[in-house]
């Protein structure tokens, strides 16, 4: 047939090659496979951690942790006041309390039932302790951002 051959099964499944300019060539790092595998493992862990929770609930819990860390870092409130704030927030968001208890229990690798059936103050104190521990870890690594105050407002310097 005019010197042309019919496409075979092997050539029919081929994808066309798209040429990239040389300046866009990227040499992969030697540990690229390891890093990709670690990233996949971390994403699977986070999916498992958030299973059975809502994005809204996770975001509100993250904001509560952030507020507690900020209060602990500035030192403007006592630990008791911070625990009361945390317990008050949990009492106010009663519908999210089981979800938050589940997330905290998963982070601590413990049974969530005592936290779900426990008091708001217990869960609030646990969240404060976890936030304080996070600050200690950040300080030990040297990744703790510095704070400065302007007109009574706290700002984080990165």
DSSP file (Angstrom, degrees, kcal/mol; ACC not computed):
  #  RESIDUE AA STRUCTURE BP1 BP2  ACC     N-H-->O    O-->H-N    N-H-->O    O-->H-N    TCO  KAPPA ALPHA  PHI   PSI    X-CA   Y-CA   Z-CA
    1    1 A X    >         0   0    0      0, 0.0     3,-2.2     0, 0.0     0, 0.0   0.000 360.0 360.0 360.0  78.4    0.0    0.0    0.0
    2    2 A X  T 3   -     0   0    0      1,-0.3     3,-0.1     3,-0.0     0, 0.0   0.727 360.0 -64.4  55.5  28.1    2.2    2.8   -1.2
    3    3 A X  T 3  S+     0   0    0      1,-0.3     2,-0.4     0, 0.0    -1,-0.3   0.480 108.6 118.8  78.2   1.5    5.0    1.9    1.1
    4    4 A X    <   -     0   0    0     -3,-2.2     2,-0.3     0, 0.0    -1,-0.3  -0.798  53.5-144.2-101.2 143.1    3.0    2.7    4.2
    5    5 A X        -     0   0    0     -2,-0.4     2,-0.2    -3,-0.1     3,-0.1  -0.736  22.1-106.2-103.5 155.5    2.2    0.0    6.8
    6    6 A X        -     0   0    0     -2,-0.3     2,-0.1     1,-0.1    -1,-0.0  -0.493  45.5 -96.2 -74.1 146.4   -1.0   -0.4    8.7
    7    7 A X        -     0   0    0     -2,-0.2     2,-0.1     4,-0.1    -1,-0.1  -0.426  42.2-150.2 -65.0 134.4   -0.8    0.6   12.4
    8    8 A X     >  -     0   0    0     -2,-0.1     4,-1.9     1,-0.1     5,-0.1  -0.426  31.4 -96.0 -95.4 176.5   -0.2   -2.4   14.6
    9    9 A X  H  > S+     0   0    0      1,-0.2     4,-0.9     2,-0.2    -1,-0.1   0.877 123.2  53.5 -60.3 -38.5   -1.3   -2.8   18.2
   10   10 A X  H  4 S+     0   0    0      1,-0.2     3,-0.3     2,-0.2    -1,-0.2   0.900 113.4  40.2 -67.1 -41.5    2.1   -1.7   19.5
   11   11 A X  H >4 S+     0   0    0      1,-0.2     3,-0.8     2,-0.2    -1,-0.2   0.739 106.0  65.1 -81.9 -20.9    2.1    1.6   17.6
   12   12 A X  H 3< S+     0   0    0     -4,-1.9    -1,-0.2     1,-0.2    -2,-0.2   0.793 102.7  48.2 -69.9 -27.5   -1.6    2.3   18.2
   13   13 A X  T 3< S+     0   0    0     -4,-0.9    -1,-0.2    -3,-0.3    -2,-0.2   0.422  86.6 114.0 -93.6   0.6   -1.0    2.7   22.0
   14   14 A X    <   -     0   0    0     -3,-0.8     2,-0.4    -4,-0.2    -3,-0.0  -0.437  59.1-139.1 -74.7 146.2    2.0    5.0   21.7
   15   15 A X        -     0   0    0     -2,-0.1     2,-0.1     1,-0.0    -2,-0.1  -0.808  26.2-105.0-101.5 145.5    1.7    8.6   22.9
   16   16 A X        -     0   0    0     -2,-0.4     2,-0.5     1,-0.1    -1,-0.0  -0.407  33.6-117.5 -69.8 147.1    3.2   11.4   21.0
   17   17 A X        -     0   0    0     -2,-0.1     2,-0.6     1,-0.0    -1,-0.1  -0.728  21.8-151.2 -86.1 126.9    6.4   12.9   22.4
   18   18 A X        -     0   0    0     -2,-0.5     2,-0.2     0, 0.0    -1,-0.0  -0.890  17.1-132.3-101.4 119.4    6.1   16.5   23.3
   19   19 A X        -     0   0    0     -2,-0.6     2,-0.4     1,-0.0    -2,-0.0  -0.514  17.8-156.1 -75.5 133.9    9.4   18.3   23.0
   20   20 A X        -     0   0    0     -2,-0.2     5,-0.1     2,-0.0     2,-0.0  -0.867  24.9-108.4-106.0 141.1   10.5   20.5   26.0
   21   21 A X    >   -     0   0    0     -2,-0.4     3,-1.9     1,-0.1     4,-0.3  -0.381  30.9-115.8 -63.7 149.4   12.9   23.4   25.6
   22   22 A X  G >  S+     0   0    0      1,-0.3     3,-1.7     2,-0.2    -1,-0.1   0.827 112.8  63.1 -58.2 -34.4   16.3   22.6   27.2
   23   23 A X  G 3  S+     0   0    0      1,-0.3    -1,-0.3     3,-0.0    -2,-0.1   0.696 101.6  52.7 -67.3 -16.5   15.9   25.4   29.8
   24   24 A X  G <  S+     0   0    0     -3,-1.9    -1,-0.3     2,-0.1    -2,-0.2   0.395  80.7 118.2 -98.1   2.3   12.9   23.5   31.2
   25   25 A X    <   -     0   0    0     -3,-1.7     2,-0.5    -4,-0.3    -3,-0.0  -0.463  48.9-160.5 -67.2 140.3   14.7   20.2   31.6
   26   26 A X        -     0   0    0     -2,-0.1     2,-0.7     0, 0.0    -2,-0.1  -0.989  12.0-145.8-126.9 126.7   14.9   19.1   35.2
   27   27 A X        -     0   0    0     -2,-0.5    -2,-0.0     1,-0.0     2,-0.0  -0.819  29.9-125.0 -88.6 119.7   17.4   16.6   36.6
   28   28 A X        -     0   0    0     -2,-0.7    -1,-0.0     1,-0.1     2,-0.0  -0.317  25.6-106.7 -67.2 147.6   15.7   14.7   39.3
   29   29 A X    >   -     0   0    0      1,-0.1     3,-1.6     2,-0.1     4,-0.3  -0.305  26.6-114.7 -67.8 157.3   17.3   14.6   42.7
   30   30 A X  T 3  S+     0   0    0      1,-0.3     3,-0.3     2,-0.1     4,-0.2   0.830 117.5  43.8 -63.6 -32.1   19.0   11.4   43.8
   31   31 A X  T 3> S+     0   0    0      1,-0.2     4,-2.7     2,-0.1    -1,-0.3   0.106  77.6 115.6-100.7  22.3   16.4   10.9   46.6
   32   32 A X  H <> S+     0   0    0     -3,-1.6     4,-2.4     1,-0.2    -1,-0.2   0.886  77.0  49.7 -60.5 -40.2   13.4   11.9   44.5
   33   33 A X  H  > S+     0   0    0     -3,-0.3     4,-2.4    -4,-0.3    -1,-0.2   0.912 112.2  47.4 -64.7 -43.0   11.9    8.4   44.8
   34   34 A X  H  > S+     0   0    0      2,-0.2     4,-2.5     1,-0.2    -2,-0.2   0.921 112.7  48.8 -62.7 -45.4   12.3    8.3   48.5
   35   35 A X  H  X S+     0   0    0     -4,-2.7     4,-2.4     2,-0.2    -2,-0.2   0.893 111.6  49.6 -64.2 -40.1   10.8   11.8   48.9
   36   36 A X  H  X S+     0   0    0     -4,-2.4     4,-2.4    -5,-0.2    -1,-0.2   0.919 111.9  48.3 -64.1 -43.7    7.8   10.9   46.8
   37   37 A X  H  X S+     0   0    0     -4,-2.4     4,-2.1     2,-0.2    -2,-0.2   0.896 112.0  49.2 -64.1 -40.2    7.3    7.7   48.8
   38   38 A X  H  X S+     0   0    0     -4,-2.5     4,-2.4     2,-0.2    -2,-0.2   0.896 110.8  50.5 -65.0 -40.9    7.5    9.7   52.1
   39   39 A X  H  X S+     0   0    0     -4,-2.4     4,-2.4     2,-0.2    -2,-0.2   0.903 110.3  49.4 -64.3 -41.4    5.1   12.2   50.8
   40   40 A X  H  X S+     0   0    0     -4,-2.4     4,-2.1     2,-0.2    -2,-0.2   0.893 111.1  50.0 -63.9 -40.0    2.6    9.5   49.8
   41   41 A X  H  X S+     0   0    0     -4,-2.1     4,-2.2     2,-0.2    -2,-0.2   0.910 111.4  48.4 -64.2 -42.9    2.9    7.9   53.2
   42   42 A X  H  X S+     0   0    0     -4,-2.4     4,-2.4     2,-0.2    -2,-0.2   0.902 110.8  50.3 -65.6 -41.3    2.3   11.3   54.9
   43   43 A X  H  X S+     0   0    0     -4,-2.4     4,-2.3     2,-0.2    -1,-0.2   0.891 110.3  50.1 -64.3 -39.1   -0.8   12.0   52.7
   44   44 A X  H  X S+     0   0    0     -4,-2.1     4,-2.3     2,-0.2    -1,-0.2   0.902 110.3  50.6 -64.8 -40.5   -2.2    8.5   53.5
   45   45 A X  H  X S+     0   0    0     -4,-2.2     4,-2.5     2,-0.2    -2,-0.2   0.920 111.3  47.8 -62.2 -43.8   -1.6    9.2   57.3
   46   46 A X  H  X S+     0   0    0     -4,-2.4     4,-2.1     2,-0.2    -2,-0.2   0.873 110.9  50.9 -67.4 -36.6   -3.4   12.5   57.1
   47   47 A X  H  X S+     0   0    0     -4,-2.3     4,-0.5     2,-0.2    -1,-0.2   0.918 112.7  46.5 -63.8 -42.3   -6.3   11.0   55.1
   48   48 A X  H >< S+     0   0    0     -4,-2.3     3,-0.7     1,-0.2    -2,-0.2   0.885 111.5  52.2 -66.5 -38.5   -6.6    8.3   57.8
   49   49 A X  H 3< S+     0   0    0     -4,-2.5    -1,-0.2     1,-0.2    -2,-0.2   0.894 113.7  42.8 -63.6 -41.0   -6.4   10.9   60.6
   50   50 A X  H >< S+     0   0    0     -4,-2.1     3,-1.7    -5,-0.1    -1,-0.2   0.425  83.2 126.4 -88.3   1.4   -9.2   13.0   59.1
   51   51 A X  T << S+     0   0    0     -3,-0.7     3,-0.1    -4,-0.5    -3,-0.0  -0.395  77.2  18.0 -63.5 130.6  -11.5   10.1   58.2
   52   52 A X  T 3  S+     0   0    0      1,-0.3     2,-0.3    -2,-0.1    -1,-0.3   0.586 108.6  99.6  84.9  10.8  -14.9   10.6   59.7
   53   53 A X    <   -     0   0    0     -3,-1.7    -1,-0.3    49,-0.1     2,-0.3  -0.817  68.6-120.3-123.8 166.5  -14.4   14.3   60.2
   54   54 A X     >  -     0   0    0     -2,-0.3     4,-2.3     1,-0.1     5,-0.2  -0.757  19.1-124.0-105.0 152.7  -15.5   17.4   58.3
   55   55 A X  H  > S+     0   0    0     -2,-0.3     4,-2.4     1,-0.2     5,-0.2   0.874 114.0  55.1 -59.6 -35.9  -13.2   20.1   56.8
   56   56 A X  H  > S+     0   0    0      2,-0.2     4,-2.3     1,-0.2    -1,-0.2   0.925 109.0  46.3 -62.8 -45.4  -15.1   22.7   58.8
   57   57 A X  H  > S+     0   0    0      2,-0.2     4,-2.1     1,-0.2    -2,-0.2   0.899 112.7  49.5 -65.1 -41.3  -14.5   20.9   62.1
   58   58 A X  H  X S+     0   0    0     -4,-2.3     4,-2.3     1,-0.2    -1,-0.2   0.901 111.5  49.4 -64.8 -40.2  -10.8   20.3   61.3
   59   59 A X  H  X S+     0   0    0     -4,-2.4     4,-2.3     2,-0.2    -2,-0.2   0.903 110.6  49.3 -67.6 -40.8  -10.3   24.0   60.4
   60   60 A X  H  X S+     0   0    0     -4,-2.3     4,-2.1     2,-0.2    -1,-0.2   0.886 111.9  49.1 -65.8 -37.4  -12.0   25.2   63.6
   61   61 A X  H  X S+     0   0    0     -4,-2.1     4,-2.5     2,-0.2    -2,-0.2   0.902 110.3  51.1 -67.2 -40.0   -9.8   22.9   65.7
   62   62 A X  H  X S+     0   0    0     -4,-2.3     4,-2.4     1,-0.2    -2,-0.2   0.902 110.4  49.4 -61.2 -40.9   -6.7   24.1   63.9
   63   63 A X  H  X S+     0   0    0     -4,-2.3     4,-2.6     2,-0.2    -2,-0.2   0.885 109.2  52.1 -66.8 -37.9   -7.8   27.7   64.6
   64   64 A X  H  X S+     0   0    0     -4,-2.1     4,-2.3     2,-0.2    -2,-0.2   0.934 110.4  48.3 -62.6 -45.7   -8.3   26.8   68.3
   65   65 A X  H  X S+     0   0    0     -4,-2.5     4,-2.8     1,-0.2    -2,-0.2   0.920 111.6  50.3 -58.8 -44.0   -4.8   25.3   68.4
   66   66 A X  H  X S+     0   0    0     -4,-2.4     4,-2.4     1,-0.2    -2,-0.2   0.917 110.4  49.0 -62.2 -43.5   -3.5   28.5   66.8
   67   67 A X  H  X S+     0   0    0     -4,-2.6     4,-2.3     2,-0.2    -1,-0.2   0.899 113.0  47.6 -62.6 -41.0   -5.3   30.7   69.3
   68   68 A X  H  X S+     0   0    0     -4,-2.3     4,-2.7     2,-0.2     5,-0.2   0.925 111.4  49.7 -67.5 -44.7   -3.9   28.7   72.2
   69   69 A X  H  X S+     0   0    0     -4,-2.8     4,-2.5     1,-0.2    -2,-0.2   0.911 111.4  49.5 -60.3 -41.8   -0.4   28.7   70.9
   70   70 A X  H  X S+     0   0    0     -4,-2.4     4,-2.3    -5,-0.2     5,-0.2   0.922 111.8  48.0 -63.6 -43.8   -0.5   32.5   70.4
   71   71 A X  H  X>S+     0   0    0     -4,-2.3     4,-1.7     1,-0.2     6,-0.6   0.893 113.7  47.5 -64.7 -39.3   -1.8   33.0   73.9
   72   72 A X  H  <5S+     0   0    0     -4,-2.7    -2,-0.2     1,-0.2    -1,-0.2   0.897 112.6  49.7 -67.2 -39.1    0.9   30.7   75.3
   73   73 A X  H  <5S+     0   0    0     -4,-2.5    -2,-0.2    -5,-0.2    -1,-0.2   0.890 112.7  45.2 -68.1 -40.4    3.6   32.4   73.3
   74   74 A X  H  <5S-     0   0    0     -4,-2.3    -1,-0.2    -5,-0.2    -2,-0.2   0.823  92.2-146.2 -75.8 -29.7    2.6   36.0   74.3
   75   75 A X  T  <5 +     0   0    0     -4,-1.7    -3,-0.1    -5,-0.2    -4,-0.1   0.688  58.4 127.6  74.2  17.4    2.2   35.1   78.0
   76   76 A X      < +     0   0    0     -5,-0.5     2,-0.3     2,-0.1    -4,-0.1   0.696  67.9  45.7 -80.2 -18.8   -0.7   37.6   78.5
   77   77 A X  S    S-     0   0    0     -6,-0.6     2,-0.1     2,-0.0    -2,-0.1  -0.897  86.4-114.5-122.8 153.4   -3.0   35.0   80.0
   78   78 A X     >  -     0   0    0     -2,-0.3     4,-2.1     1,-0.1     5,-0.2  -0.374  32.9-109.2 -77.7 164.3   -2.4   32.4   82.7
   79   79 A X  H  > S+     0   0    0      1,-0.2     4,-2.5     2,-0.2     5,-0.2   0.869 120.0  54.9 -63.3 -36.0   -2.6   28.7   81.8
   80   80 A X  H  > S+     0   0    0      2,-0.2     4,-2.3     1,-0.2    -1,-0.2   0.907 107.9  48.8 -63.8 -41.9   -5.8   28.4   83.7
   81   81 A X  H  > S+     0   0    0      2,-0.2     4,-2.3     1,-0.2    -1,-0.2   0.891 111.5  49.8 -64.9 -38.6   -7.4   31.2   81.7
   82   82 A X  H  X S+     0   0    0     -4,-2.1     4,-2.4     2,-0.2    -2,-0.2   0.908 110.6  49.5 -67.1 -41.1   -6.2   29.6   78.5
   83   83 A X  H  X S+     0   0    0     -4,-2.5     4,-2.7     2,-0.2    -2,-0.2   0.896 111.0  50.0 -63.5 -39.7   -7.7   26.2   79.6
   84   84 A X  H  X S+     0   0    0     -4,-2.3     4,-2.5     2,-0.2    -2,-0.2   0.896 110.1  50.7 -65.4 -40.0  -11.0   28.0   80.4
   85   85 A X  H  X S+     0   0    0     -4,-2.3     4,-2.3     2,-0.2    -2,-0.2   0.925 111.8  47.7 -60.8 -44.7  -11.0   29.6   77.0
   86   86 A X  H  X S+     0   0    0     -4,-2.4     4,-2.1     2,-0.2    -2,-0.2   0.927 113.2  46.8 -63.7 -46.0  -10.4   26.3   75.3
   87   87 A X  H  X S+     0   0    0     -4,-2.7     4,-2.5     1,-0.2    -1,-0.2   0.879 111.6  52.5 -64.3 -37.7  -13.2   24.6   77.4
   88   88 A X  H  X S+     0   0    0     -4,-2.5     4,-2.2     2,-0.2    -1,-0.2   0.888 108.5  49.9 -64.7 -39.7  -15.5   27.5   76.6
   89   89 A X  H  X S+     0   0    0     -4,-2.3     4,-1.9     2,-0.2    -2,-0.2   0.907 111.6  48.6 -64.8 -41.1  -14.9   27.1   72.9
   90   90 A X  H  < S+     0   0    0     -4,-2.1    -2,-0.2     1,-0.2     7,-0.2   0.907 111.6  49.4 -65.2 -41.4  -15.6   23.4   73.1
   91   91 A X  H >< S+     0   0    0     -4,-2.5     3,-0.7     1,-0.2    -1,-0.2   0.873 111.0  50.5 -65.2 -36.2  -18.8   24.0   75.0
   92   92 A X  H 3< S+     0   0    0     -4,-2.2     2,-0.5     1,-0.3     3,-0.2   0.855 112.2  46.6 -68.9 -35.6  -19.9   26.6   72.4
   93   93 A X  T >X S+     0   0    0     -4,-1.9     3,-1.4     1,-0.2     4,-0.6  -0.404  71.5 152.3-102.2  53.8  -19.2   24.2   69.5
   94   94 A X  G X4  +     0   0    0     -3,-0.7     3,-0.7    -2,-0.5     4,-0.5   0.802  66.8  59.9 -57.7 -33.2  -21.0   21.3   71.2
   95   95 A X  G 34 S+     0   0    0      1,-0.2     4,-0.3    -3,-0.2    -1,-0.3   0.810 108.5  44.3 -67.9 -28.2  -21.9   19.7   67.8
   96   96 A X  G <> S+     0   0    0     -3,-1.4     4,-2.8     1,-0.2     5,-0.2   0.497  86.7  94.9 -92.5  -4.7  -18.2   19.5   66.9
   97   97 A X  H <X S+     0   0    0     -3,-0.7     4,-2.8    -4,-0.6     5,-0.2   0.904  84.2  48.1 -58.2 -45.7  -17.0   18.1   70.3
   98   98 A X  H  > S+     0   0    0     -4,-0.5     4,-2.2    -3,-0.2    -1,-0.2   0.901 113.6  49.0 -62.3 -37.0  -17.2   14.4   69.3
   99   99 A X  H  > S+     0   0    0     -4,-0.3     4,-2.3     2,-0.2    -2,-0.2   0.922 113.1  46.1 -66.1 -44.2  -15.3   15.1   66.1
  100  100 A X  H  X S+     0   0    0     -4,-2.8     4,-2.8     2,-0.2     5,-0.2   0.898 111.5  52.0 -65.5 -40.2  -12.6   17.1   67.9
  101  101 A X  H  X S+     0   0    0     -4,-2.8     4,-2.5    -5,-0.2    -1,-0.2   0.899 109.4  50.7 -62.3 -39.5  -12.4   14.4   70.6
  102  102 A X  H  X S+     0   0    0     -4,-2.2     4,-2.3    -5,-0.2    -2,-0.2   0.926 112.0  46.4 -63.2 -45.3  -11.9   11.8   67.8
  103  103 A X  H  X S+     0   0    0     -4,-2.3     4,-2.3     2,-0.2    -2,-0.2   0.922 113.9  47.4 -63.8 -44.7   -9.1   13.9   66.2
  104  104 A X  H  X S+     0   0    0     -4,-2.8     4,-1.9     1,-0.2    -2,-0.2   0.912 112.3  50.4 -63.8 -42.1   -7.3   14.6   69.5
  105  105 A X  H  X>S+     0   0    0     -4,-2.5     5,-2.4    -5,-0.2     4,-0.6   0.898 110.4  49.5 -63.8 -39.9   -7.6   10.9   70.4
  106  106 A X  H ><5S+     0   0    0     -4,-2.3     3,-0.7     1,-0.2    -1,-0.2   0.897 110.0  51.0 -66.1 -38.7   -6.1    9.9   67.1
  107  107 A X  H 3<5S+     0   0    0     -4,-2.3    -1,-0.2     1,-0.2    -2,-0.2   0.848 116.1  41.6 -65.5 -32.3   -3.3   12.3   67.5
  108  108 A X  H 3<5S-     0   0    0     -4,-1.9    -1,-0.2    -5,-0.2    -2,-0.2   0.433 108.9-125.5 -92.5  -0.8   -2.6   10.9   71.0
  109  109 A X  T <<5 +     0   0    0     -3,-0.7     2,-0.3    -4,-0.6    -3,-0.2   0.935  68.6 121.4  54.0  52.0   -3.1    7.2   69.7
  110  110 A X  S   <S-     0   0    0     -5,-2.4     2,-0.3    -6,-0.1    -1,-0.2  -0.810  73.3 -75.7-134.9 174.6   -5.7    6.6   72.4
  111  111 A X        -     0   0    0     -2,-0.3     4,-0.4     1,-0.1     3,-0.4  -0.581  33.7-151.7 -74.7 129.5   -9.3    5.5   72.7
  112  112 A X  S  > S+     0   0    0     -2,-0.3     4,-2.5     1,-0.2     3,-0.4   0.685  78.0  84.2 -78.1 -16.6  -11.7    8.4   71.8
  113  113 A X  H  > S+     0   0    0      1,-0.2     4,-2.7     2,-0.2     5,-0.2   0.898  88.0  49.7 -56.8 -47.5  -14.6    7.2   74.0
  114  114 A X  H  > S+     0   0    0     -3,-0.4     4,-0.7     1,-0.2    -1,-0.2   0.858 114.9  46.2 -61.1 -31.9  -13.3    8.8   77.3
  115  115 A X  H  4 S+     0   0    0     -4,-0.4    -2,-0.2    -3,-0.4    -1,-0.2   0.878 112.8  48.5 -76.4 -37.6  -12.8   12.1   75.5
  116  116 A X  H  < S+     0   0    0     -4,-2.5    -2,-0.2     1,-0.2    -3,-0.2   0.911 121.8  35.1 -67.3 -41.8  -16.2   12.0   73.7
  117  117 A X  H  < S+     0   0    0     -4,-2.7    -1,-0.2    -5,-0.2    -2,-0.2   0.519 106.7  90.8 -89.6  -6.1  -18.0   11.2   77.0
  118  118 A X  S  < S-     0   0    0     -4,-0.7     2,-0.1    -5,-0.2    -3,-0.1  -0.042  85.6 -76.2 -81.8-173.6  -15.8   13.3   79.2
  119  119 A X     >  -     0   0    0      1,-0.1     4,-1.7     4,-0.0    -1,-0.2  -0.371  32.0-118.2 -83.2 162.5  -16.0   16.9   80.2
  120  120 A X  H  > S+     0   0    0      1,-0.2     4,-2.7     2,-0.2     5,-0.2   0.858 115.1  57.6 -64.0 -36.0  -15.3   19.9   78.1
  121  121 A X  H  > S+     0   0    0      2,-0.2     4,-2.8     1,-0.2    -1,-0.2   0.886 103.2  52.6 -64.8 -39.1  -12.6   20.9   80.5
  122  122 A X  H  > S+     0   0    0      2,-0.2     4,-2.2     1,-0.2    -1,-0.2   0.950 113.6  42.4 -61.1 -49.9  -10.8   17.6   80.1
  123  123 A X  H  X S+     0   0    0     -4,-1.7     4,-2.1     1,-0.2    -2,-0.2   0.891 114.3  52.7 -64.4 -39.0  -10.7   18.0   76.3
  124  124 A X  H  X S+     0   0    0     -4,-2.7     4,-2.0     1,-0.2    -2,-0.2   0.907 109.5  48.2 -62.6 -42.8   -9.8   21.7   76.7
  125  125 A X  H  X S+     0   0    0     -4,-2.8     4,-2.5     2,-0.2    -1,-0.2   0.891 110.1  52.4 -65.7 -39.2   -6.8   20.9   78.9
  126  126 A X  H  X S+     0   0    0     -4,-2.2     4,-2.5     1,-0.2    -1,-0.2   0.908 109.1  49.5 -62.5 -41.4   -5.6   18.2   76.5
  127  127 A X  H  X S+     0   0    0     -4,-2.1     4,-2.3     2,-0.2    -1,-0.2   0.898 111.2  49.5 -65.4 -39.8   -5.7   20.6   73.6
  128  128 A X  H  X S+     0   0    0     -4,-2.0     4,-2.5     2,-0.2    -2,-0.2   0.913 111.3  49.2 -64.6 -42.5   -3.7   23.2   75.7
  129  129 A X  H  X S+     0   0    0     -4,-2.5     4,-2.3     2,-0.2    -2,-0.2   0.907 111.6  49.3 -63.3 -41.5   -1.1   20.6   76.7
  130  130 A X  H  X S+     0   0    0     -4,-2.5     4,-2.2     2,-0.2    -2,-0.2   0.899 111.7  48.5 -64.9 -40.2   -0.8   19.5   73.0
  131  131 A X  H  X S+     0   0    0     -4,-2.3     4,-2.1     2,-0.2    -2,-0.2   0.903 111.7  49.6 -66.0 -40.9   -0.3   23.1   71.9
  132  132 A X  H  X S+     0   0    0     -4,-2.5     4,-2.0     2,-0.2    -2,-0.2   0.894 110.7  50.1 -64.9 -39.5    2.3   23.7   74.6
  133  133 A X  H  X S+     0   0    0     -4,-2.3     4,-2.3     2,-0.2    -2,-0.2   0.896 108.4  53.1 -64.6 -40.4    4.1   20.6   73.6
  134  134 A X  H  X S+     0   0    0     -4,-2.2     4,-2.5     1,-0.2    -2,-0.2   0.905 108.4  50.3 -61.0 -41.7    4.1   21.8   70.0
  135  135 A X  H  X S+     0   0    0     -4,-2.1     4,-2.5     1,-0.2    -1,-0.2   0.895 109.2  51.2 -63.4 -39.8    5.6   25.1   71.0
  136  136 A X  H  X S+     0   0    0     -4,-2.0     4,-2.2     2,-0.2    -2,-0.2   0.897 110.9  48.1 -64.9 -39.3    8.3   23.3   72.9
  137  137 A X  H  X S+     0   0    0     -4,-2.3     4,-2.0     2,-0.2    -2,-0.2   0.921 112.4  48.6 -66.4 -43.5    9.2   21.1   69.9
  138  138 A X  H  X>S+     0   0    0     -4,-2.5     5,-2.2     1,-0.2     4,-1.1   0.896 111.8  49.7 -63.0 -39.6    9.2   24.2   67.6
  139  139 A X  H  <5S+     0   0    0     -4,-2.5    -1,-0.2     1,-0.2    -2,-0.2   0.890 109.6  51.2 -66.8 -38.4   11.5   26.0   70.1
  140  140 A X  H  <5S+     0   0    0     -4,-2.2    -1,-0.2     1,-0.2    -2,-0.2   0.861 113.0  45.4 -66.6 -35.2   13.9   23.1   70.3
  141  141 A X  H  <5S-     0   0    0     -4,-2.0    -1,-0.2    -5,-0.1    -2,-0.2   0.667 111.0-122.9 -80.2 -16.6   14.1   23.0   66.5
  142  142 A X  T  <5S+     0   0    0     -4,-1.1    -3,-0.2    -5,-0.2    -4,-0.1   0.702  81.4 115.3  81.3  19.6   14.5   26.7   66.3
  143  143 A X      < +     0   0    0     -5,-2.2     2,-0.5    -6,-0.2    -4,-0.2   0.262  34.8 124.0-104.0  10.9   11.5   27.1   64.0
  144  144 A X        -     0   0    0     -6,-0.7     2,-0.1    -5,-0.1    -9,-0.0  -0.599  61.0-129.5 -75.3 121.4    9.4   29.2   66.5
  145  145 A X        -     0   0    0     -2,-0.5     2,-0.3     1,-0.1    13,-0.2  -0.397  21.5-118.7 -70.1 150.0    8.4   32.5   64.9
  146  146 A X  E     -A  157   0A   0     11,-1.1    11,-3.2    -2,-0.1     2,-0.3  -0.628  24.2-141.9 -89.1 147.4    9.1   35.6   67.0
  147  147 A X  E     -A  156   0A   0     -2,-0.3     2,-0.3     9,-0.2     9,-0.2  -0.801  16.3-177.2-107.0 148.7    6.2   37.9   68.1
  148  148 A X  E     -A  155   0A   0      7,-2.0     7,-2.5    -2,-0.3     2,-0.4  -0.983  18.4-135.4-139.6 152.6    6.1   41.6   68.3
  149  149 A X  E     +A  154   0A   0     -2,-0.3     2,-0.4     5,-0.2     5,-0.2  -0.900  19.0 178.1-115.4 131.9    3.2   43.8   69.6
  150  150 A X  E >  S-A  153   0A   0      3,-2.3     3,-2.1    -2,-0.4    -2,-0.0  -0.982  77.2 -17.8-132.3 120.4    1.8   47.0   68.0
  151  151 A X  T 3  S-     0   0    0     -2,-0.4     3,-0.1     1,-0.3    -1,-0.1   0.856 127.5 -53.4  53.6  39.7   -1.1   48.8   69.6
  152  152 A X  T 3  S+     0   0    0      1,-0.3     2,-0.4     0, 0.0    -1,-0.3   0.417 113.7 117.9  80.1  -3.2   -2.0   45.7   71.6
  153  153 A X  E <   -A  150   0A   0     -3,-2.1    -3,-2.3     2,-0.0     2,-0.4  -0.799  60.2-133.2 -98.9 140.2   -2.1   43.4   68.5
  154  154 A X  E     -A  149   0A   0     -2,-0.4     2,-0.4    -5,-0.2    -5,-0.2  -0.765  22.7-173.7 -92.0 133.7    0.3   40.5   68.1
  155  155 A X  E     -A  148   0A   0     -7,-2.5    -7,-2.0    -2,-0.4     2,-0.5  -0.958  18.8-132.0-124.9 145.7    2.0   40.0   64.9
  156  156 A X  E     -A  147   0A   0     -2,-0.4     2,-0.6    -9,-0.2    -9,-0.2  -0.851  11.4-151.2-101.3 128.5    4.2   37.1   63.8
  157  157 A X  E      A  146   0A   0    -11,-3.2   -11,-1.1    -2,-0.5    -2,-0.0  -0.866 360.0 360.0 -94.8 124.7    7.6   37.8   62.3
  158  158 A X              0   0    0     -2,-0.6    -1,-0.1   -13,-0.2   -11,-0.1   0.444 360.0 360.0 -93.1 360.0    8.6   35.0   60.0
